[in-house]
Amino acid sequence: MFAGAFVHPNHSEVIPTCPEIIVRQDGSSKNDCERNGAKRYLDDFRRDHPLLKTIVIEDGPSSNAPHIRELQHHDLRYIPGV
């Protein structure tokens, strides 16, 4: 599963957002991957929250050029962990 959450340093509440299940997609012969799940998640996130100013904080596997371009495409700021 690829999931995100709304967090804020001044609040103790955490609100999960539109999780994306990573499974074989209809009509596909290959298993899905985290990168494709992230693309679907970002599409859903921006559709649901088109104007929300967001900083995406992710771990090492997301620190790659295609994923960073996807974040930029969706007008999201990011802090990748390396």
Secondary structure in CASP SS format (residue, H / E / C, confidence):
PFRMAT SS
TARGET T0000
AUTHOR 0000-0000-0000
METHOD secondary structure of the structure
MODEL  1
M C 1.00
F E 1.00
A E 1.00
G E 1.00
A E 1.00
F E 1.00
V C 1.00
H C 1.00
P C 1.00
N C 1.00
H C 1.00
S C 1.00
E C 1.00
V C 1.00
I E 1.00
P E 1.00
T E 1.00
C E 1.00
P E 1.00
E E 1.00
I C 1.00
I C 1.00
V C 1.00
R C 1.00
Q C 1.00
D C 1.00
G C 1.00
S C 1.00
S C 1.00
K C 1.00
N C 1.00
D C 1.00
C C 1.00
E H 1.00
R H 1.00
N H 1.00
G H 1.00
A H 1.00
K H 1.00
R H 1.00
Y H 1.00
L H 1.00
D H 1.00
D H 1.00
F H 1.00
R H 1.00
R H 1.00
D H 1.00
H C 1.00
P C 1.00
L C 1.00
L C 1.00
K C 1.00
T C 1.00
I E 1.00
V E 1.00
I E 1.00
E E 1.00
D C 1.00
G H 1.00
P H 1.00
S H 1.00
S C 1.00
N C 1.00
A H 1.00
P H 1.00
H H 1.00
I H 1.00
R H 1.00
E H 1.00
L H 1.00
Q H 1.00
H H 1.00
H C 1.00
D C 1.00
L C 1.00
R E 1.00
Y E 1.00
I E 1.00
P E 1.00
G C 1.00
V C 1.00
END
